[in-house]
Amino acid sequence: MRGIGESEHIRAVVTDGQLTSVTLNPRSLLLTPEKLAVHVLVAVNAALDDFFARSAGPDPLPEIDPLAVARQMRELRDEIGVRMRAITNSMQASADKLRQEAEVASDVPTLDLRHAFDQVADLLETIGDVPDGEAGVPLGEGFAARGMVRATCGPGPRLTAVMIDQRSMRTTPELSGYLVKALNHAMDEFAAKLREHRRAAGADPDLIEARIHELQESGIAQMRSFGERLSSFMESVRPHE
């Protein structure tokens, strides 16, 4: 997937979230460093916008509010809890009647899913409580050519500033290489700071994925255990001799 952005003097290409090329018109070297930097910002940010728009596809997924889903999970937990208690009471009543005609060595098994629902809701609330988007994340900074080309990157991600020293404006291929290096460094550093920001808030994607897997395994184990106890209960029924 590629994104392409252009200004009057520059064409930028973003591939897989990384800046892969910045092509400068030879006349761009006649501009002042400040004006050239503005053209760089316009072209690169346009390429980033194009890349993320293409990545989203024609039908982007609807936004989901984790906090709203967490509230629904807790409501569902209470509803399921009521139903499970009713089922357990019905099974217990049937077992009591059955004991008049047969021996029942095991107790009626119970299945309480409320804790599992609470754990999922807790995870959703952790995700939902992360500060809005990328707000508050420090800017990423990058440089090349011993600091003669510098860039900063902020939320979006988007470039927020580019600084070009006149001494770096000798040839367009050389300057293009400096810009690609500095801008990618800035975006990489911002991405690293964003990961740390999310990790500190308890919403690191890797940790969340691990937690989801853990909850899945726990739920499967709980259902398996209930099935085994229900089977044992049925097998324990013996007619009176």
Legacy VTK file of the C-alpha trace (Angstrom):
# vtk DataFile Version 3.0
C-alpha trace
ASCII
DATASET POLYDATA
POINTS 241 float
0.000 0.000 0.000
1.383 3.389 -1.017
0.475 6.985 -0.348
1.548 9.813 -2.626
1.673 13.523 -1.845
2.845 16.443 -3.923
3.542 20.146 -3.651
4.776 22.522 -6.322
8.367 21.340 -6.006
8.208 17.949 -4.216
6.713 14.479 -4.598
6.690 12.213 -1.539
5.856 8.510 -1.360
4.895 6.624 1.805
4.924 2.816 1.732
3.761 0.696 4.678
3.832 3.721 6.965
7.415 4.694 6.118
8.616 7.486 3.873
10.317 5.738 0.969
11.164 8.667 -1.277
11.189 12.449 -1.494
11.741 13.641 -5.049
12.778 17.277 -5.384
12.454 19.373 -8.506
15.951 20.775 -9.307
14.482 24.263 -9.065
13.661 23.590 -5.417
17.310 24.269 -4.557
16.720 27.894 -5.584
14.201 28.307 -2.762
15.119 29.511 0.680
15.495 26.689 3.227
12.385 27.938 5.024
10.197 27.857 1.899
11.541 24.469 0.884
10.712 23.123 4.359
7.097 24.228 3.911
6.879 22.335 0.618
8.326 19.251 2.330
5.699 19.422 5.081
2.864 19.785 2.580
4.004 16.917 0.336
4.892 14.442 3.088
1.743 15.056 5.121
-0.340 14.690 1.968
1.399 11.357 1.313
0.694 10.219 4.882
-2.964 11.219 4.572
-3.225 9.375 1.260
-1.583 6.259 2.688
-3.858 6.039 5.730
-6.941 6.808 3.634
-6.068 3.958 1.267
-5.258 1.652 4.188
-8.692 2.269 5.709
-10.382 0.872 2.590
-13.750 1.893 1.137
-15.728 0.744 4.179
-13.778 1.577 7.349
-14.813 -0.247 10.486
-17.152 1.723 12.766
-15.609 3.241 15.850
-16.339 1.346 19.050
-16.442 2.972 22.467
-14.730 0.498 24.846
-16.325 2.134 27.896
-19.820 1.749 26.436
-19.126 -1.918 25.613
-17.810 -2.412 29.174
-21.081 -1.075 30.591
-23.027 -3.433 28.344
-20.837 -6.340 29.473
-21.634 -5.628 33.135
-25.346 -5.385 32.359
-25.133 -8.678 30.472
-23.202 -10.193 33.398
-26.067 -9.385 35.778
-28.684 -10.715 33.361
-26.787 -13.956 32.752
-26.183 -14.289 36.500
-29.936 -14.211 37.141
-30.594 -16.766 34.418
-27.826 -19.105 35.566
-29.140 -19.020 39.146
-32.615 -19.896 37.853
-31.201 -22.804 35.833
-29.177 -24.031 38.814
-32.221 -23.830 41.114
-34.289 -25.757 38.575
-31.603 -28.429 38.307
-31.366 -28.610 42.083
-35.120 -29.052 42.426
-35.028 -31.845 39.844
-32.130 -33.501 41.658
-34.026 -33.344 44.962
-36.971 -35.149 43.366
-34.626 -37.637 41.732
-33.086 -38.475 45.119
-36.453 -39.897 46.197
-36.074 -42.619 43.601
-32.319 -42.908 43.120
-28.960 -42.282 44.702
-27.270 -39.074 43.533
-23.694 -39.026 44.765
-22.664 -35.686 43.261
-23.890 -32.174 43.848
-25.512 -30.195 41.071
-22.677 -28.357 39.262
-22.835 -24.585 39.008
-21.494 -22.260 36.364
-20.811 -18.675 37.399
-19.638 -16.523 34.491
-19.893 -13.211 36.287
-16.190 -13.045 37.094
-15.298 -13.694 33.447
-17.569 -10.873 32.316
-16.005 -8.593 34.930
-12.525 -9.410 33.646
-13.500 -8.553 30.070
-15.179 -5.338 31.230
-12.085 -4.415 33.243
-9.930 -4.862 30.132
-12.281 -2.722 28.036
-12.235 -0.005 30.693
-8.441 -0.061 30.720
-8.451 0.490 26.959
-11.141 3.162 27.179
-9.351 5.066 29.938
-6.244 5.646 27.801
-5.895 9.396 27.119
-7.698 10.437 23.956
-5.883 9.262 20.852
-2.273 10.389 20.807
-2.783 13.515 22.900
0.000 14.207 25.359
2.598 12.100 23.572
5.920 13.979 23.192
6.956 14.833 19.646
9.368 12.559 17.834
12.562 14.116 16.526
14.878 13.029 13.735
17.937 14.416 12.023
20.413 13.703 9.248
23.598 15.166 7.804
25.029 15.905 11.252
21.928 17.891 12.187
21.708 20.014 9.036
18.304 18.457 8.312
15.898 18.071 11.213
12.263 17.115 11.603
9.630 16.673 14.280
6.596 14.383 14.148
3.394 14.547 16.172
-0.020 12.871 16.399
-1.492 11.531 13.213
1.281 10.796 12.591
2.045 14.094 10.892
5.174 16.111 10.444
4.995 19.267 12.509
8.246 20.941 11.518
11.177 20.588 9.126
14.439 22.504 9.375
16.853 22.569 6.445
20.288 24.143 6.680
21.445 25.928 3.538
24.640 23.872 3.564
22.667 20.679 2.910
21.136 22.071 -0.304
23.901 21.091 -2.710
22.202 18.447 -4.874
18.639 17.190 -4.969
19.528 13.458 -4.607
21.692 14.172 -1.583
19.082 16.377 0.071
16.346 13.842 -0.720
18.291 11.181 1.139
18.768 13.480 4.137
15.051 14.270 4.231
13.982 10.614 4.050
16.361 9.695 6.856
15.427 12.600 9.153
11.685 12.326 8.601
11.601 8.568 9.151
13.661 8.935 12.310
11.144 11.490 13.579
8.186 9.219 12.799
9.911 6.200 14.345
10.680 8.095 17.528
7.102 9.337 17.798
5.823 5.770 17.290
8.151 4.558 20.068
6.942 7.288 22.418
3.336 6.454 21.564
3.925 2.780 22.448
5.488 3.798 25.757
2.570 6.164 26.400
0.090 3.350 25.870
2.160 0.887 27.870
2.262 3.288 30.827
-1.536 3.583 30.616
-1.890 -0.207 30.635
-3.016 -0.383 27.017
0.040 -1.680 25.237
-1.253 -3.666 22.216
0.983 -6.663 22.978
-0.136 -6.772 26.607
-3.781 -6.432 25.595
-3.440 -9.250 23.073
-1.820 -11.450 25.725
-4.588 -10.611 28.191
-7.291 -11.413 25.627
-5.641 -14.774 24.942
-5.464 -15.441 28.681
-9.173 -14.670 29.100
-10.019 -16.933 26.162
-8.079 -19.815 27.668
-9.630 -19.208 31.067
-13.148 -19.193 29.597
-12.527 -22.417 27.683
-11.136 -24.082 30.804
-14.132 -22.957 32.851
-16.608 -24.337 30.313
-14.650 -27.596 30.052
-14.646 -27.960 33.831
-18.400 -27.383 33.985
-18.967 -29.989 31.271
-16.883 -32.522 33.187
-18.711 -31.834 36.461
-22.078 -32.090 34.719
-21.041 -35.420 33.224
-19.899 -36.647 36.654
-23.207 -35.571 38.148
-25.180 -37.542 35.568
-22.952 -40.588 36.012
-23.407 -40.485 39.775
-27.136 -41.180 39.532
-27.819 -44.797 40.569
-31.211 -46.451 41.091
-31.967 -47.539 44.654
-31.109 -51.195 45.141
LINES 1 242
241 0 1 2 3 4 5 6 7 8 9 10 11 12 13 14 15 16 17 18 19 20 21 22 23 24 25 26 27 28 29 30 31 32 33 34 35 36 37 38 39 40 41 42 43 44 45 46 47 48 49 50 51 52 53 54 55 56 57 58 59 60 61 62 63 64 65 66 67 68 69 70 71 72 73 74 75 76 77 78 79 80 81 82 83 84 85 86 87 88 89 90 91 92 93 94 95 96 97 98 99 100 101 102 103 104 105 106 107 108 109 110 111 112 113 114 115 116 117 118 119 120 121 122 123 124 125 126 127 128 129 130 131 132 133 134 135 136 137 138 139 140 141 142 143 144 145 146 147 148 149 150 151 152 153 154 155 156 157 158 159 160 161 162 163 164 165 166 167 168 169 170 171 172 173 174 175 176 177 178 179 180 181 182 183 184 185 186 187 188 189 190 191 192 193 194 195 196 197 198 199 200 201 202 203 204 205 206 207 208 209 210 211 212 213 214 215 216 217 218 219 220 221 222 223 224 225 226 227 228 229 230 231 232 233 234 235 236 237 238 239 240
